[in-house]
Amino acid sequence: MANGNEARMGLELELFTVARDGSIVNKGMALKRKSQEKVRKHLVSGELGEHQIEIITDPKAHVAKSFLQVLDTIEHVIEAAKKLEVLLYPYGTHPGEFEPTFRKKKWYEIKEQLVGTDKFKIASMCSAFQFHYSLSRSVFDRGSGTIKVSRKEKSNVRTVSLYNFLIAADPVVATLMQSSPFMQGYHIAKDSRVIYYRGGENLRHEGLHSEFQLFGGLQPYINTVTDILRLIEKRYDVWRSQLLMHGFDPAVIHKYGKKLDYSWNPIKINKVGTFEIRGMDMNLPSYCLGMSYLLQEALHRVNREELVVPPSDIGIHKPFTVEKNKLYIPPESMVHAVLQYSSAVDGLKDPQIYDYCKAFVKFALETSPKKEHVLASRIGKILEKGQTVSDEMLRQIKDEKIDLKKKLNSRAAKKFATDWCYHVMPDLQLTRKLLERAGY
């Protein structure tokens, strides 16, 4: 992490499997096995729900190279899906009501018992796009699989700067990637996935992690790497005490006891040595490419220019503005209680959110190669139109004279899902063209 060029990026894309009529179908594992006939096994994985599949990339030095791999994998998955008469639905939530079926894994069973079955179901009703950015080698101990305080203070400062920057950027990435206007047939928010997955006081909604914000909510800014270590220890201690309280054998705790596993927060540090950005809805590949490029360039810039990232009142009115070696971000209370909620509920309709997103994009692209800006062009179109994918989805529903205050009936939900599944192939072709225009 001495400079941006040393960092490696990785991606995870979660998709729903649906039947040709648009209904959820439990074909995730069958599709995984079929796909692995043509794709290296680690690039296609199962997910929590039997109706989900995950596409994974190898670590790459540039997100364009990651997406060349993504496109090749998705094309093989689509071919396998055709043989199984399955469609891929690459968005944050399915529009209709369905009863999820979980894969059988001890890890899943443990969390289900802790949060309760009804809340645990929420996890398999959501699909996310996850972006990884490697930590400095000097602040991560690969032997123990955890973070450490570096002997190089410069590495410690950069780690703190990157972490706080990502916390502040969460409302941006969540807004620009939102594709989940429905949850179980109801219009909840423009980002229903965030509302239901995180839950809690700041989002004013009961959700999966309402009582477990330490594990699934947006976390505070930090001042030092030691703060992260203490947060990890606190999370582990709470998790361990919860397991004991629920009667789990101490041997189980030891077996499933890796300290960096117990985090489903929007921004987390992963046991493989990366910052993991988890706050985004899954979306079409071209949008995933655009957001990945913006994150890559923004994080590279923080690294390259050795920016410190102080929360301040200046960051309210001039977010993501650089002065000398400082990059201003808003106070934590503003990000958590105001921007996070407005992002999920109103999205770009809120002028403050719109300006906040625009400032982030400007910061990310300001020093990046102009030839590569085309990689973020789909995100640029969102800002140009003031319309996210969620907004486009809601417009379709309104055009069909469906009352958003009422629950979508099964027929409407399935038609909607099928319509949006058929956006995938044209978008794959568009994404390849964007990569070609950028020289990849």
N, C-alpha and C positions, 0 to 999 in steps of 0.2 A: 504493500500500500504506500510505498515511498512516493510513487506517482501513479496517476491513473492507468498508465500503460501496463503496470504489473498486475492489475486486478483481472479476475476472471469472472464471467457471468454464467449463470445457469437459469433454466426456465422450467416451470411445471405448469401444464395446461390440463385442467379437469373438464371433462365433457360428460353430458348425459347421453345415455343410449335410449332412443325412442323407436317405436314401431312406425311403419309407414303411414299410419293414421294419426301420428303425433302423440300417442300415449306413451307414458314411461314403460320401459320393458327391461327386465332383469337379464341383460345380455352382456354386461360389462366384462365378466370373466371369460365368457365364450369368445368375445371379440378380442380380448387380450391374447388368448391362446392362438386364435386364427391369425392375428396380426404378427405374432412372433414367428410365424412360419417364414416371414420375409424380412422382419426387422429384428435387430439385436434385442435380446430379451429385456435388458435393463431400460430400454427406451420406451417401453409400454408397460404400464403397471395397472393393477386394480386399485380401487379406491374404497372408501368406507361403504358406500352403497353398492348393491349388486347391479344397479342401473348406471354406474359411473365407470369411466376409464380415464387414465392419466397418461399424458405424453410428457416425457422428460428429455432434457438435452444433456450432453456432456458439457463440462466447463469449457468456455470459449473466451478468447481475448476480445471479441467484438460481437455484439448482438446480431449483426447481419449474418455472421457465420452460424450463430445459434439458430436463426430462422431458416437458413438453408437446410439445416438438419431437421427442423420442425416440419417444414413443408414436405420433405421426403417421407418422413414418418407418417404424417397425416394422410398422405396419398395412399400409402400402403394400408393404413387403418380403414380408409374409406373403401378400398377394394375388398378388404375382408368384411366390412360391414354390409356391402352389397350382397355378398354370398350368404350372409345371415339374415338378410332382409331387414337391416337396421339402419337408422339415420343417426347422425351426430347432431346434438343440440348444444352448441358452444356458448352458453350464456349463464348468468349468475344463478338463476332459478328457473324451474319449469313453470309455465303459467297455470297449469291445472292442479287439481287436488289428486294426491296419490298417497299410498301407504308404502313407505320405504322399507326395504329389506336390507339388513346389515350383513356384511361378510363376517364370518366367524374368526375372530382373532382375540386373544387374551387382552391385548392392549385396548381394543375397542370395548370389551366387556368391562374392564376396570373403569373406564371413563363413564360408561353408561350407568353403572351403579352409583357413581359419585354424583352425577348431575340429574339422574332420573331418566327413564326411558323416553318420556314425552319430550323432554328438552333435547335429549341426545338425537332424536329423530331429525332435529333441525340441521344438524351437521351434514346429514346425507341429502338434505333438500337444497344444499348450496354447492355451487361449483365456482372455484376461484382461479385466477391467473396469478402465479407466484414468480417473483423475480429474485434471484440470488446475486449478491455482490461480495466478493471474497474479502475477508478480513486480512489485515497485515499479519504476516507470519510471526512477527515478534509479539503479538498480543493473543495468539491462539496456540494452545498446547495440543498438538495432534495426538500425542500419546494418551492423554486423559480425556481428550475430546471436549475441552472447555476453554474459556477465555482466561487470560492472566494479565497482570500488570506488566507492561514491557519495561525493560531497562532503558529503552529509548523514549524519553518523554515526548518527543515529537510524534511518535506512533500513538501514544496514549491520547494526546490532544486531538489528533486526526480521527481516532476512533470515536471520541466523544462528539466531535463536530459532525461526523457522518451520521451518527445515531440521532442526534438532535435534529439534524436536517431532515431525516426520514420521518421522524415524528411530526414535524411541522408540515411535511409534504403529504401526509396521509390524506387530508381532505381533497387534495388535488388529484392524486392518483385514483381515489375512490370515485370522485365526480366524473372524471374523463373516461373512466372505464365502465361506468354503471350500465347494467343491462338486465336489471331484475325488478321491473315494476310490479311484479305479482309474486305472491307467496300463497300456495295452496288455493289458488283461484281468486284471491282478493288483492286489490291494488292497495298496497301498504305505503309505499314511498317509491321514489325513483331508484333508490338503492335498498330494496327490501332485504337483500342478503345481509348487508351490514347491520341493519336494524335488528334482524332476528338472530344473526350469528353472535354479535357482540352483546346486544341488550344493555341494560344498565341505566343509571340515573341520567347520564348526559344525553343518551339517545331516547330517553323517555318511553322506553318500551321493555317489556319482559322478553328475554331472549335466552339463548343457550348459556351465555356466560354472565347473566345478570348478577348472580351471587358469587361469581368467580371471576371478577374483573382482573384480578392479579394474573389469571391464566389466559383470558381471552379479550380483555379490553385494551384500549389505547393507553400506553404507560406514560409516566412523567418524563420530562427531560432529565438528563443526568449532568453532573459536574465533573465526574472522574470515572475512570474505568473501575475503580473500587466500588462505585455506586452500582454498576452493572453486576459485579460479583455479589454484592449484598442482596440485590434484587433476585438473582438466581438462587442464592442460598435460602432466602425467605420463601420463594416459590416452592423450592424443594421441601422445606420443612413443613409448609402448609399441606402440600400434596401427601407427604408421608403420614402426617397426623390424620388426614382424612382417610387414607387407606386403612390405617390401624383402627380408626373409629368405626369403619365399615366392616371390620372383622377380617381383613386380608392378612394372610400369613406373611411375617417379616421376610421370608425367602422370596415371596413374590415381589415385594418392594425392592429387594436387592436386584432381582433379575430385570425388573422394569424400572431401574433406578437411575438412568442416565439423566443428569441434572438439566441438560438443555432440551430434553424431550418434553418437559412439562410446560410448554408454552404454545399457545395458539393465538398469540397476540398479533395485531396488524403488522408490527415491526418486532422481529425477534432475532436473537443470535442463535444460529443453528449449530448442531453438534458436528457438522461437516466443515465448520469454519467460515460461515458466510453470514452477512446480513440477509435476512429473508423478509421480503416485502410481501405481505399476505392480504393486504386490505383491498385488493382489486377484484371486481367481478370478472369471471371468464368472459371473453368476447371474441369476435372474429379475429383471425390472425393478423390482418392489416393494422387493427387497433392495438393488438398486443405488441406488434413490431414497433409501432409509433411510440407507445408508452415505454417500452424497453429502451429504445434509443434515447429518449429524453432522460430517463433515470441514469443510464450509462454516462451520458455527457454531463449531467448535473453532478453526479458523484465523482467522476473524473476531475471536474473543475474544482470541487472542494478539495480534493487531494492535491491536484497539480499546483493550485495557487496557495495551498496551505492556509485555507480560510478558517477562521474561528467563527462559530455560529452562535452568537449570544441572543437569547430571547430578550426582547425589549419593546417598549411602546412604539419605537420607530418602526418595528416590524409589523405593527397593525396597519399603518398607513403606507409603508413602503416595503412590503414583504419581498423577500428574496432579492434585496438590493445590496450591492457590494460597495463598501467604502473602505479604501485601503485594504486591510486584510480581514475585514469583518463582513459577514453575510447575515443580514438582519432577518430574524424570524419573529412571529408574534409570541406574546406570553403564553405559557402552557394553558392557562385558564381559557384563553380565547380559542385555542385550537381544540381543546377537549369539549367545552360546553357550548360553543357557538358555531365554529366552522364545521366540526364533525357532524353536528345535527343538521345544519343547513345544507351541507353537501348531500346527505342521504335523502332528505325530504324534498328540498327545492332544486338542488343541483344548480345548473347555470342560470336558472331563472332568478336566482338571488344575485344582485349586482356585486355584492362583496365576494361571493364565491367565484363569479366570473372573473373579476379583477385579480383575485388570488391565483387562479389557474393561469391566467395570462402572464402574470409576473413570473410564475415558475417556468413556464415555457420559454419566456424571454431569457431568463437566467441560463437555462440549459443550452439554448442554441446560440447564445451570444458569442461564444468562443469556439464553437464546433465547426468542422469543415463544411462550407456551404454546399458542396456537392452532395453531402450526405443528408441534408435537410429534408430531402424527399422521403427519407425513411420515416419521418414524423408527420408527413403530410396529412394523413388521415386524422390525426389529433388536431392539426391546424384547421381542417375543415369543420371539426366539431366546434371550435371556437369561432370560426367565421360565421357559421350558421346559428350558433348558440343552442345547438341541439345534440344531445348525446344519443347513443343507441336506445336508451330507455325512453327518451323523448320521442324518437321515431316509432318505437313500439306502441307507445300510448296514443300517438297520432293515428296509427292504423286502427286501433280499437275504437277511437272516436269516429273515424271515417266510416266504420261499420255500424255506427249508431248503437254501440253497446254502452250501457250505463256503468261507469267506473265505480259507482257507489254500491253496486251489487256484485255478487259473486259470479265469476265467469262460469257459464254452464260447460259441461264436458265437451260438447260439440265445438263450441267457440274456442275453448282452450286448446283442443287438439288441432284444429285448423290453424290457429295462431302458431303453434309449435312447428307444424309442418311447413308453413310459409317461411318461417325464419331458419329452418334447417336448410332450405334451398338457397340461402345466401352463401353457404359455405364454399361451394365450388367456384363461383365467380370471384369470391374474395381471395381464395388461394391463388388464382391466376393474377389478380391485381397485386397481391403481395410479392409474387415473383417478379412482376414488372417493376415494382418499386425498388427491389433489391438490384435488379439489372441496371436501372437508371442511376443507382448510387455506385455502380461499378463492381457489384458482387454477383 
